[in-house]
């Protein structure tokens, strides 16, 4: 009977010690990182990420808009925020994270240089939010958004770039070029192919209004077909 009581007493003591250890563990975990801080940072990260995705959607001037990339920008902000919150107070953990990230290789090719800038923007906002610089992060995201919209407004004033592809008889080429000079102010010959069946010409044109250039070209006798394709130049306009 006494042995049973002694075993029960030892079991209770172990349970109390385990509870104390768990309490100490959780107290250490939440000493500098409370659940409220995490929730606040994630909510602000979601808001900031949505702003970045919205700016990307409105300022995008490429041919094919990718909704998944806009979602990726928001996810980058959300993912970076808790990582910085965890490593900012632990030097050894910070060094370990740097070493782990240094061996990661990203295989996805970024087609537009502006997409890289958006990715760095999202990562920077995650770092600011993870460092709990909430006011600065809001000011930065709003300031950059205003700049991006301003740059987009300036680019709206520039004519849009298109590729005009024509298939025609070789003897009407001079007529086509004269019509292009009268219709389009900015143009540049990209390629020309001549075969026995006819000729093909690709011309880069800049159109400031919604003129029907295709119909104008088809009105020329000897032009078999005309195609106008939106393109994105190296300048991204």
Buried (B, 14 or more C-beta within 10 A) or exposed (E): EEEEEEEEEEEEEEEEEEEEEEEEEEEEEEEEBEEEEBEBBBEBBBBBBBBBBBBBEEBBBBEEEBEEBBEBBBBBBBBBBBBBBBBBEEEEEBEEBEEEEEEEEEEEEEBBEBBEEBBEBBBBBBBBBBBBEBEEBBEBBEEBBEEBEEEBEEBEEEBBBBBBBBBBBEEBBEBBBEBBEEBBEEBEEEEEEEEEEBBBBBBBBBBEEEEEBBEBBBEBEBBEEBEBEEBBEEEEB
